[in-house]
Amino acid sequence: MSVAKSIDTTDIANEMAMIGNRARDAVKIIGQAMPDQKNKALLESAGALRLKTPELLAANEEDMGVAEKRQVAPSLLDRLKLDRNRIDAMALGLEQIARLTDPIGEVMKSWKRPNGLNISRVRVPLGVIGIIYESRPNVTADAGGLCIKSGNGAILRGGSESYYSSAAIMQCLKIGLKNAGLPEDIVQLVPTTDRAAVSEMLTMSEYIDIIVPRGGKSLIKKVQEESRIPVLAHLEGLCHTYIDGDADPDMAKEIVLNAKMRRTGICGATETLLIDCDVAPDFLPTICSALAEAGCELRGDKATQALDNRVRIATEEDWRTEYLEPVLSIRQVDGVLGAIDHINMYGSNHTDSIVTKNKAKAEQFLNGVDSAIVMHNTSTQFADGGEFGMGAEMGISTGRLHARGPVGVEQLTTFKYVVRGAGQVRP
């Protein structure tokens, strides 16, 4: 399989308009496609990913070489890296999406009016979705697969650092669509790394129905400020784990170690550890030792530093920082209310977890923390659409409108009202 190369586009506006027109034509077909046809496209795409694994690895190696020369941060290199396991995980994600119930045409609610009118609220696709993302080439497969299943068209603009990997993955999606008898233009990759394409994309309201950005603060800020199209934002993951006074110490240690160190570069990684000051002297020495032995840099308040001399003093900025690296800030708080106050002040409304055996305190935390995902006695690294049984996700929405939390197949739909009568006229 040949890997597409970035095009030196001299007329970005015309290029993007052609992509938009093709997407509009294609979405008319995918929006009406039968579930079996969409599922075949997904399964064929998964098969192509596995078959073309050597080509995907070669494309990714090219991306990794460029990124290393640019001295890209280790956390971004981890997100960019593909191996056979990650490619297989992308294929499994597409297969899981295929097994999901097709949302299109689902009757969400129906009722009959006194005048005899039958009214139904029915799921329909959003239309054409523009996805702008950085580093992670697997987003190409996840986003493309979710859009196919939900009957949407997709225009994807990946980061320049993952261009060759994303192009190779896109080829697999197009193989799947072709083998299923569906237009290949249902999913398209913007064929240039020119940043002007992003700005142009944000003005294409006649072609694109919603924009989904995935990336750092600067990308999200640019999209929210410049877009003329509604935005479904995936903001930073400043996640917290709170160890309550009634926590099991062994469970707390294992959860914190996993939540921080399993993969430090993902949005569900815990960035701040909060702990009830009453149990900190008993719990923290063991937890800090386990984290330090795993290679984690520790920053904490004065009370925490007094318990372990490896802890550096945390600054105010640390409580607001998504590290995406093996760095953890630690703060002692006054019980569950102190944890809730800290999270609601410094958090990003992404994912926060409490470790406790006390069910009443757990419910107080789950109800009091204003985040898209709240957890009890588990790792924040489970903040993932695949782990939620969605097959994959477009991102974690931290806003309040339309969708919140993992954005999967159902979240990529809207609805319309279908009214059936028998000749009624309004008096």
Secondary structure, DSSP 8 states (H G I E B T S, - for coil): ---------S-HHHHHHHHHHHHHHHHHHHTT--HHHHHHHHHHHHHHHHHTHHHHHHHHHHHHHHHHHTT--HHHHHHH---HHHHHHHHHHHHHHHHS---TT-EEEEEE-TTS-EEEEEEEE--EEEEEE-S-THHHHHHHHHHHHTT-EEEEE--GGGHHHHHHHHHHHHHHHHHTT--GGGEEE-S---THHHHHHTT-TTT-SEEEEES-HHHHHHHHHH-SS-B--B----EEEEE-TT--HHHHHHHHHHHHHS-TTSTTSEEEEEEETTTHHHHHHHHHHHHHHTT-EEEE-HHHHTT-TT-EE--GGGGG----SSEEEEEEESHHHHHHHHHHHH--SSEEEEE-S-HHHHHHHHHH--SSEEEESS-GGG-STTTTTSS--S-EE-SSSS--EE--TGGGEEEEEEEE-SS----
